[in-house]
Amino acid sequence: MTGTAPEEDREADPESVARAILLRQLTLGPRSKHQLAIKLRDRRVPEDVAVALLDRFEDIGLIDDTAFAEMWVRSRFATKGLSKSALRRELASKGIDGPVAEAALSELDDDEELSAARALVERRRRPFDTGDLTARDRELRRLVGMLARKGHPPGRAFRVVSEVLDAENNP
């Protein structure tokens, strides 16, 4: 026994190498089938071996794009306050789109998205002199930009920020 990992052993069976790569990646955290396929391609695993192993891992439930998408949407929505459109883009970058992505996104409703945007604005707002309209406009632009970066449409972002700022100034 030489003590080298299978992927470092040039004489190792490509299937053993691929299996070791997949298991290590899945140990690090959930991954989509697409992400794992890219990792195998980057590690120069023959395509036929990669496809066969990915399909086998999917058959036995080690790879589950539906569960991955649901977990990703819940986690990123809760921690980052991302909108459905931003989450849709993130899922697509991980190779998940179409019905699987839409099913995961359907777990979020518009009221939840709006509440998350409002809570985010309330947490991130900074105090400003209410008599200084320039300061209010600057804060409005900053918060609208923050929501836009999280994927919220401009109309919703402007409305939510305005409501929060107006409620703060007119108790």
Sequence and secondary structure as in RCSB ss.txt:
>XXXX:A:sequence
MTGTAPEEDREADPESVARAILLRQLTLGPRSKHQLAIKLRDRRVPEDVAVALLDRFEDIGLIDDTAFAEMWVRS
RFATKGLSKSALRRELASKGIDGPVAEAALSELDDDEELSAARALVERRRRPFDTGDLTARDRELRRLVGMLARK
GHPPGRAFRVVSEVLDAENNP
>XXXX:A:secstr
     GGG TTS HHHHHHHHHHHHHHHS   HHHHHHHHHHTT  HHHHHHHHHHHHHTTS  HHHHHHHHHHH
HHHHH   HHHHHHHHHHTT  HHHHHHHHTTS HHHHHHHHHHHHHHH     TT HHHHHHHHHHHHHHHHHT
T  HHHHHHHHHHHHHHHH  
